[in-house]
């Protein structure tokens, strides 16, 4: 049975005449009559009794009208839901990033996403190995990389630069001279699990024989150790410049930067909630590029 038949049955039953049914359907009454004859001939039943006053449903027509009426309501409900989904996306969106980016850059912006789109349920995943996450782990990934995977699509947020930092408390007890690296200092350094850091070359070149080191497997952990007065460390400017108890001891390190990308798998990008969350985050994060580059130390997130 042609599904379009039910649309004609619905219009004929509600209109009561060929002329009125044609007006409801936006076609001429002769088209309505032709389709009615075609329906009844194909189905082998009479759907309407025709008289001088118009049309009246037969028992078979009543059954067809009930199904047509139900289908009409279902289609209206579906249309409302589809329009609502586009205007107010709903569902979970998981975003994966590093602990340092989550705490130092992303957290306040996530609050703005759910305030603007309360139907979106965000789930933040912190990992030191965001490159190893698959689309089953997260829909969006905010990660430092100079070579995004070809299967991912997204936007470059900016360029992360790093500098040397020390706490006020540590520097009150230990003078610092950048020309005398590593000097007689305790250095907070990454362990082997963070070999992917853009600053790895700087460590190898400048900290060959430090007086003492504290190794850490987390960039945010290194930041916490430097703030606590444990020693000096190379930190991203977006972390170090916003900490009032830290002093920047160098310009951003030349040649030790890395791009920051917000990425999604190209198939997941087609989902409204993923696309809307990604676009919102890009709009809010891109203006923070001076903070990433360390060119405006006083930049705030609000």
matplotlib code that plots the C-alpha trace (Angstrom):
import matplotlib.pyplot as plt

x = [0.0, 1.3, 1.8, 0.6, -2.9, -3.3, -2.6, -5.5, -7.8, -7.0, -7.8, -11.0, -12.3, -11.5, -12.6, -15.8, -15.7, -13.4, -13.0, -12.2, -9.8, -8.0, -7.6, -6.1, -3.7, -2.9, -4.1, -7.1, -10.2, -9.8, -6.5, -8.2, -10.9, -8.4, -6.3, -9.4, -10.5, -7.0, -6.9, -10.2, -9.4, -6.0, -7.3, -10.5, -12.6, -14.8, -13.3, -16.0, -19.7, -20.3, -23.6, -25.0, -23.7, -20.2, -18.3, -18.9, -16.4, -17.2, -16.1, -12.9, -12.5, -12.9, -10.0, -7.9, -8.7, -7.7, -4.3, -4.0, -4.9, -2.3, 0.4, -0.4, 0.0, 3.2, 4.6, 3.7, 5.4, 8.5, 8.7, 8.5, 11.1, 13.5, 13.1, 13.6, 16.7, 18.2, 17.4, 18.0, 20.5, 20.3, 22.6, 26.1, 29.2, 32.5, 35.6, 39.0, 42.1, 45.1, 44.9, 46.7, 44.4, 41.3, 42.3, 44.2, 42.1, 39.0, 37.0, 35.3, 34.4, 32.7, 30.4, 29.5, 28.6, 26.0, 24.6, 24.0, 22.8, 21.3, 20.3, 23.9, 25.5, 29.2, 31.7, 35.3, 37.9, 41.4, 44.3, 48.0, 47.6, 44.9, 46.6, 45.6, 41.9, 39.5, 36.1, 34.6, 36.3, 35.4, 33.5, 35.8, 39.5, 41.4, 45.1, 48.5, 49.7, 51.5, 50.1, 46.4, 45.2, 43.7, 40.6, 39.9, 38.4, 38.5, 40.0, 43.4, 42.9, 46.4, 50.0, 51.0, 54.3, 56.3, 58.6, 60.6, 58.7, 59.5, 57.4, 58.0, 58.8, 61.5, 63.1, 63.3, 65.8, 67.4, 68.6, 68.1, 70.4, 69.1, 72.6, 73.8, 71.6, 70.9, 72.5, 72.3, 68.6, 66.1, 64.3, 60.8, 61.0, 58.8, 59.4, 59.7, 55.9, 56.0, 58.6, 56.1, 56.2, 57.3, 59.8, 61.7, 64.5, 65.0, 65.4, 67.9, 69.9, 69.8, 69.4, 72.1, 73.5, 71.0, 71.9, 68.7, 65.5, 61.9, 60.3, 56.6, 54.3, 51.8, 52.2, 49.6, 51.5, 54.7, 52.8, 51.6, 55.1, 56.6, 53.8, 54.5, 58.2, 59.6, 61.9, 62.0, 60.1, 59.2, 55.4, 52.9, 52.3, 48.6, 49.3, 52.2, 51.1, 47.8, 49.3, 49.8, 52.4, 54.6, 57.2, 58.1, 61.9, 62.3, 60.7, 58.7, 61.2, 62.1, 61.3, 59.6, 55.9, 53.2, 49.8, 46.5, 43.6, 40.0, 39.2, 36.3, 36.0, 34.5, 31.5, 30.7, 30.9, 27.6, 25.8, 24.1, 25.2, 28.8, 28.9, 27.3, 29.5, 32.6, 31.7, 30.9, 34.2, 36.2, 34.4, 35.3, 38.8, 40.2, 40.3, 42.5, 45.4, 47.4, 47.2, 48.5, 51.4, 52.3, 52.0, 49.5, 50.3, 47.3, 44.7, 41.7, 39.2, 36.1]
y = [0.0, 3.4, 5.5, 8.5, 6.9, 7.5, 11.2, 11.4, 9.4, 11.8, 14.8, 13.4, 12.4, 15.8, 17.8, 15.8, 16.8, 16.5, 20.3, 20.7, 17.7, 19.3, 22.5, 20.7, 18.8, 21.7, 19.9, 20.1, 18.1, 16.0, 14.8, 13.9, 12.0, 10.2, 9.1, 7.9, 5.8, 4.4, 3.6, 1.8, -0.2, -1.3, -2.2, -3.8, -2.0, 1.1, 3.6, 6.3, 6.4, 9.2, 11.2, 14.6, 16.0, 14.8, 11.8, 9.4, 6.8, 3.1, 0.6, 0.0, 3.7, 4.2, 1.7, 3.5, 6.9, 5.8, 4.7, 7.9, 10.0, 8.2, 8.6, 12.3, 12.9, 10.8, 12.9, 16.1, 14.9, 13.8, 17.2, 19.0, 16.8, 17.3, 21.1, 21.0, 18.8, 21.4, 24.3, 22.6, 19.7, 17.0, 14.2, 13.5, 14.9, 13.6, 15.9, 14.5, 16.7, 16.8, 17.5, 20.8, 22.0, 21.0, 22.8, 25.8, 26.6, 24.6, 24.3, 27.7, 27.4, 24.1, 25.8, 28.3, 25.5, 23.9, 27.3, 28.1, 24.6, 22.9, 19.9, 18.9, 16.8, 17.3, 14.7, 15.8, 13.1, 13.9, 11.8, 12.2, 10.2, 12.0, 11.0, 7.4, 8.0, 6.7, 8.0, 5.4, 7.2, 10.8, 12.8, 15.8, 16.0, 19.2, 18.3, 19.8, 18.6, 19.9, 17.1, 16.3, 12.9, 12.9, 11.1, 14.1, 17.5, 20.6, 24.0, 25.3, 27.2, 28.8, 28.1, 26.9, 28.5, 27.7, 29.6, 29.0, 29.7, 29.7, 30.4, 33.6, 31.5, 29.5, 32.6, 34.4, 31.6, 31.0, 33.6, 32.8, 33.6, 32.5, 32.6, 30.0, 27.0, 24.7, 26.5, 25.2, 24.7, 21.9, 21.4, 19.9, 17.8, 15.4, 11.7, 9.3, 9.2, 12.9, 12.6, 14.0, 17.4, 20.2, 21.3, 18.1, 19.5, 22.4, 19.9, 17.9, 20.9, 22.9, 20.5, 17.9, 18.0, 19.7, 19.9, 18.0, 17.0, 16.0, 14.0, 13.9, 12.1, 14.9, 18.5, 19.8, 17.9, 19.7, 23.0, 22.2, 21.2, 24.5, 26.5, 24.7, 25.9, 22.5, 24.0, 25.6, 24.3, 24.9, 25.4, 26.4, 30.1, 29.6, 28.0, 30.0, 33.5, 33.1, 32.0, 35.0, 33.2, 32.3, 34.5, 34.1, 33.9, 33.8, 34.9, 32.1, 29.5, 29.9, 26.9, 25.0, 25.7, 23.4, 24.0, 23.4, 21.8, 21.0, 17.9, 15.5, 12.4, 13.5, 11.1, 12.3, 15.9, 15.3, 14.9, 18.2, 18.2, 17.4, 20.1, 22.7, 22.0, 22.0, 25.3, 26.9, 25.9, 27.1, 30.5, 30.8, 29.4, 31.1, 34.6, 33.1, 32.8, 35.6, 33.6, 30.5, 32.4, 34.2, 37.6, 39.0, 37.5, 39.1, 37.7, 36.2, 33.6, 35.7]
z = [0.0, -1.0, 2.2, 0.3, 0.2, 3.9, 3.4, 0.9, 3.2, 6.1, 3.9, 2.5, 5.9, 7.4, 4.4, 3.6, 0.0, -3.0, -3.2, 0.5, 0.4, -2.6, -0.6, 2.3, 0.1, -2.2, -5.4, -7.7, -6.9, -10.0, -8.7, -5.4, -7.3, -9.4, -6.4, -4.5, -7.5, -7.8, -4.0, -4.0, -7.2, -5.9, -2.5, -3.7, -1.1, -0.9, 1.5, 1.0, 0.2, -2.3, -2.1, -2.8, 0.5, 0.1, 1.3, 4.2, 5.5, 5.0, 7.8, 5.7, 5.4, 9.1, 9.7, 7.1, 8.6, 12.2, 10.9, 8.8, 11.8, 14.0, 11.4, 11.0, 14.7, 14.8, 11.9, 13.7, 16.9, 15.0, 13.3, 16.6, 18.1, 15.1, 15.3, 19.0, 18.7, 16.3, 18.5, 21.9, 21.4, 24.0, 25.1, 26.4, 24.9, 26.3, 25.9, 26.6, 27.4, 29.6, 33.3, 32.9, 30.1, 32.0, 35.2, 33.6, 30.6, 29.9, 33.2, 33.2, 29.5, 30.1, 32.6, 29.8, 27.4, 29.7, 30.7, 27.1, 26.2, 29.3, 27.2, 26.7, 29.4, 29.3, 30.6, 31.0, 30.7, 31.9, 30.5, 30.0, 26.8, 24.8, 21.6, 22.4, 22.9, 20.4, 19.3, 21.7, 24.6, 23.7, 21.1, 21.4, 22.1, 23.2, 22.7, 22.0, 18.6, 15.5, 13.4, 14.0, 12.8, 9.3, 10.6, 12.9, 12.0, 14.1, 14.7, 15.8, 19.0, 19.2, 20.0, 23.5, 24.7, 27.9, 30.2, 33.4, 36.6, 40.3, 43.4, 45.4, 48.4, 46.5, 45.0, 48.3, 49.3, 45.9, 43.4, 39.8, 36.8, 33.4, 32.0, 34.5, 33.8, 35.5, 38.4, 42.0, 41.8, 42.3, 39.0, 38.6, 35.5, 33.6, 33.7, 30.7, 30.2, 29.2, 26.5, 24.0, 25.6, 23.2, 25.8, 25.8, 23.7, 26.1, 29.0, 27.2, 26.1, 29.4, 32.3, 31.6, 35.1, 37.5, 41.2, 42.1, 40.4, 41.3, 38.5, 37.9, 35.4, 35.2, 33.8, 36.3, 39.0, 38.0, 38.2, 41.7, 42.8, 41.5, 43.3, 46.5, 46.4, 45.5, 42.8, 39.4, 36.4, 32.8, 32.6, 29.9, 30.1, 30.4, 33.8, 35.1, 34.2, 36.0, 39.3, 41.5, 43.6, 40.6, 38.9, 35.2, 35.0, 31.2, 28.0, 26.3, 25.2, 21.6, 19.4, 22.2, 21.3, 20.2, 18.6, 20.5, 18.6, 19.4, 17.3, 16.6, 14.5, 11.2, 11.6, 15.1, 13.9, 12.1, 15.4, 16.4, 20.0, 19.1, 16.4, 18.7, 21.6, 19.4, 17.8, 21.1, 22.6, 19.6, 19.9, 23.6, 23.5, 20.5, 22.1, 24.8, 22.4, 24.1, 27.3, 25.5, 24.0, 27.2, 25.6, 28.1, 31.5, 33.2, 30.8, 32.7, 31.6, 32.2]

ax = plt.figure().add_subplot(projection="3d")
ax.plot(x, y, z, "-o")
ax.set_aspect("equal")
plt.show()
